[in-house]
Amino acid sequence: MTKIETSNPKGDNLGTRRIPKLRMADFPTADEIVRQGLQEAPSSESAVDVVLANPPTPDGGLWIRTQHRVGRRSRENMVWPQVSLAQMAALLHPVYSVRVIDANAERMSWAEYTEMLDTLSPKYYLTQVTAPTLENDMYGCFLAKARGAATIAFGTHVTPIPVETLRHYPVLDYVLVGEPDLTLRDLIDHLEDRFELRSADIELLFSKSDPGYQPDGQGDRASILPGIKGLAWRKGEEIIVNLPRPFISDLNDLPEPMHELLPLSMYRMPLIKGPFTFIVTSRGCPAGCTYCIKHVSYQYTTRLRAPDKLRKEMWNLKGLGIHNVHMYADLFTVNRDQVVDLCRRMIDEKINIKWTCNSRVDYVDEEMLQLMGQAGCRLISWGIESGNEQILRNVRKGAYPDKARRALHWAKKAGIMNWGYFIIGLPGETEETIRQTIDFSKKLPLDIALFHVAAPYPGTPFFFEVVEKGWFRKGTRWEQVDMDRETVLDYPELPAERLLYWQKRAFREWALRPGPMWTYPKMLFSDWSTMKTALNVGIQHLSWASTESGLPT
């Protein structure tokens, strides 16, 4: 009889065995394999040396951001050209391959942006940074850094606070402090050791701006970076801020921006038919307004571009299909001779370009405005700010209500539209002075009026005053330093909620009158292709202004 062996159920259970003693951890290491794989990965045909980026916006909407201005949500659906990026691209080309990404203009999602970075695989990634978009911009750096790029930032936020920005955002490698153009070229030339490829024009730019300049291409990164003026960088755990870089002494030495790298067909401005772009006419402004972010980057001296250079750039833009330009400057009318010379050239050559500009009310005269109108000027943006003279004196504006009234009437007489900017909540503001500003705005011949809340941007005298007097709302984040959607100001008699309430009320009172109500129909009928945008602008403004709440919507 065959013996049947019976199994021991407990013996078959491996869980009955003795548990091994605790050993020292010995985790597998795959870093070297991954690093080697990245280094050996073949470059794609579309790879570039440098990507100059205006990344996707915080909320997917349209934002206004450019080199020496602050970021803000565009309630008027303006799409601003990234000419500052095109200018820096021109300084790098042709020694380096470059690509400009304007994700704002192209309404690019983060997923699409990430795919673009994968395709371009840049060695260097340059982005502008503003206070309201700070973490958003750093996310772009994170994506680029994760793909092996060295990350570089410039702009009005990182210039006054380079150390703390680098300290809190380790994905950022370098900050270009102040005017970024030459610092960017100098940095990449040092890292790539390509000084021998500099053209005579580039050498001239460096030598004229800084006569004592000598590049140092020898040694390792830690030994060559200290000599690059205008740079903030990391040395291990330490953050180093080098000596400041002198301003470019002659803007005429700069190469013309590479406009062809921009999505020119996407740029739009209210009341302008079809696409437009910027022509930079000068840098710097001599006025002393304490709240103005422009002085952080370019400060108080002014450098002009020659009218002949501007004329040539216009003809080149016409060849690219652009027939509308904005004369982009801290103050376009800063020099009467330049403006008059340029206008006469445009008239004599029948250049037939429609253009807009900005101005102060105390930097114009009737004869000059008539000439500007004849040369094709369609609209002037005026920084009027307040209808109360004492408020203007508090912030060293210097352009008072009587001059505003006169200048705007001169412009209207010359056939030029007026766009007025006002600021609610400057130092000394009361509900009574706000009331004066609203009443004043309704008496002016304005086609468009925008009312912003004062924003203490870092580096401005207004910022330091707000810190000193304790007017910052507790718990403030940089993203909240926004002139349009919210405010960080808490005055003893005017808290943030009241400032936002008055901002909406001011626009509502100005806009909901028979004259201004024609503004949006004019936008509709001026260009049928922008009808959807014009309707959207109107809906946004009316929706925003219709609430009584002082909280942002």
Salt bridges, closest charged atoms under 4 A:
GLU32 OE1 - ARG35 NH1 2.66
ASP59 OD2 - ARG73 NE 2.75
ASP59 OD2 - ARG485 NH1 3.39
GLU76 OE2 - ARG72 NH2 2.67
ASP118 OD1 - ARG147 NE 2.57
GLU135 OE2 - ARG477 NH2 2.36
ASP137 OD1 - ARG65 NH2 3.31
GLU164 OE2 - ARG167 NE 3.09
GLU164 OE1 - HIS168 NE2 3.26
ASP173 OD1 - LYS145 NZ 2.54
GLU179 OE2 - ARG283 NH1 2.49
GLU179 OE2 - ARG303 NH1 2.82
ASP181 OD1 - ARG283 NH1 3.16
ASP186 OD1 - HIS190 ND1 3.35
ASP186 OD1 - ARG198 NH2 2.89
ASP186 OD2 - ARG245 NH2 2.89
ASP189 OD2 - ARG185 NE 2.94
ASP189 OD2 - ARG198 NE 2.62
GLU192 OE2 - LYS123 NZ 2.83
GLU192 OE1 - ARG194 NH2 3.88
ASP210 OD2 - LYS229 NZ 2.89
ASP250 OD2 - LYS208 NZ 3.46
ASP253 OD2 - LYS208 NZ 2.85
ASP308 OD1 - ARG311 NH2 2.79
ASP308 OD2 - LYS312 NZ 3.42
ASP308 OD1 - ARG345 NH1 3.40
GLU313 OE2 - HIS259 NE2 2.65
GLU313 OE1 - ARG305 NH1 2.80
ASP330 OD1 - HIS68 NE2 2.69
ASP341 OD1 - ARG345 NE 2.81
GLU349 OE2 - ARG311 NE 3.20
ASP362 OD2 - ARG360 NH2 2.94
ASP365 OD2 - ARG336 NE 2.62
GLU366 OE2 - LYS413 NZ 3.09
GLU367 OE1 - ARG336 NH2 3.44
GLU385 OE2 - LYS397 NZ 3.43
GLU389 OE2 - ARG393 NH2 2.68
GLU431 OE2 - ARG498 NE 3.06
ASP439 OD1 - ARG435 NH2 3.12
ASP447 OD2 - LYS412 NZ 2.81
ASP447 OD1 - LYS522 NZ 3.24
GLU465 OE2 - LYS469 NZ 3.30
GLU479 OE1 - ARG477 NE 3.64
ASP482 OD2 - ARG485 NE 3.73
ASP484 OD1 - ARG75 NH2 2.64
ASP484 OD1 - HIS452 ND1 3.28
ASP490 OD2 - ARG473 NE 2.78
GLU497 OE2 - ARG473 NH2 2.85
GLU509 OE1 - ARG435 NH2 2.49
GLU509 OE1 - LYS442 NZ 3.09
GLU509 OE2 - ARG505 NE 2.90
GLU548 OE2 - ARG508 NH2 3.21
